[in-house]
Amino acid sequence: MQVEKDFIDFLRSKECLEDFAKEVGYDKDINIYVFNQLENGNPAYLLICNAFTWSNSERGYSFWANVDEDWAQYCADNYSYIG
C-alpha cells in the first residue's frame, strides 16, 4: 500500500520513525500499525494525530504536533483524497 511506504519514508525523513514505532507499541513492524489504522477506516492524515498522547512521549507535544502538521500537509499535497 502506497500510504504505508509514504508514511514510513516521511517518518524517516523527520528522523523519528523509531520513536514513533516505540510510542505506538509497534517497534517490530510499523507496517502493522499503519495497515490496522487504515483498515479500520482511519484517514491517513490522522495516523500521527490519533496515535498516542504526545505530551506523555519522550519527544513531547510540540515535536509531534509539528510532525503531525507536516504529515497532514503531505497528505493534502500528495493524495487526491486525504482519507
N, C-alpha and C positions, 0 to 999 in steps of 0.2 A: 504494500500500500504506500502510495507516494507521501501521504501525510506523515506516516511513521518515519520514513527516511528524512524528510524535510525537518521534522521536529528534532530528531537526534542530531542532524547536521547543525541546526540552529543552536541547540544547547552546547554543542562542541565549540561553535564559533564564539559563544559567550563564556566559554571556559567554565561551564557549570553542569555538564552532563552527569558527572559522578555525584555531585552534591544533590542534584535533583533526584536521581535514581535512589540515593540513600534516603532522602526525605520521604519519598513515596513508598519506600519499602520494596522496591524492585531493583535492587542493586545488581542482581544477577542478569536480568533481562528486561530492560526498559521497554522493549517492543511489546511485551505482555501488557504493561500498564496502558500504553497508547491504544493498542488493539481493544482492550476491555472498555476503555473510555468511549471510543468511537462506536463500538458495537452496542453500547448502552444508550446511544443517541446523543451523547455529549458533543457539542460542536468543537471543532479543532481549536478555535481561538480561545477556548476556556481550559485547555489542557494544563496550563500553569496556574491559572486563577483558582481553580477548584481543587488543586492537588493536595495541599496541606496548609496548615496555619503558618504563614510566613513569619510572623513575629516570634514564633517558637523555634525557628530554624537557626542554624549556626550563622548563616549569612545575613539574616534579619529581613525585616519587612521592606525596607527601601530597596535593597538589592533585587529582591524577587518582584517587587512592583515595577521596577524598571525593565526587567527581563520580560515580564508579562506584557507590558505595554509594547515592547518591541516585537514580541511574538504576535500579538493581536494585529499590529500593523503589517507584519509579514504575511499573515493570513489574508488580510484585506487586499494587499498588493498582488498576491500570487495565486489566489483561488477565485474562481468565478462564484463560488459560494464560500461562506465562512463557517459553515456547519460541518 
